[in-house]
Amino acid sequence: MKKEEVIATEKQKEIVAEKEKVIVSEKEEVIVAEA
């Protein structure tokens, strides 16, 4: 892989991780709201 491709995949991973964090925090908020 080229350096650019590696950087692009790293950014994709970061974006996915951010989305997952948002989903997790939303789920936690729902659990807190139901408790």
N, C-alpha and C positions, 0 to 999 in steps of 0.2 A: 504493500500500500504506500501511496505517496503521503508526505507530511500533511498536505491539505486534507486528504481523506481521513487520516487519523484524527486531525483536529475536528473535522465535521462529525465523526462518530462520537467523539468525546462530548461535543456540544449536544448531540442527540441524546446521549445518556443523561446529561445534566437536565435537559428539558423533560425527559421522561421521569427522572427522579423528582423534579419539582412538581410535576403533575401528580405523581403518586403521593407526595407529601400533602398536597392540597386535598386529595381524596381522603387520606388518612385523617387529617385534621377535621374534615367535614364529618366523617364517621364518628370521631370522638365527640364532636359537638352534639351530634344526634343522641349518642349514648348519654351524655351529660344532661341533655334536655329531657330525656325519658326518665332518668333516675329521680 
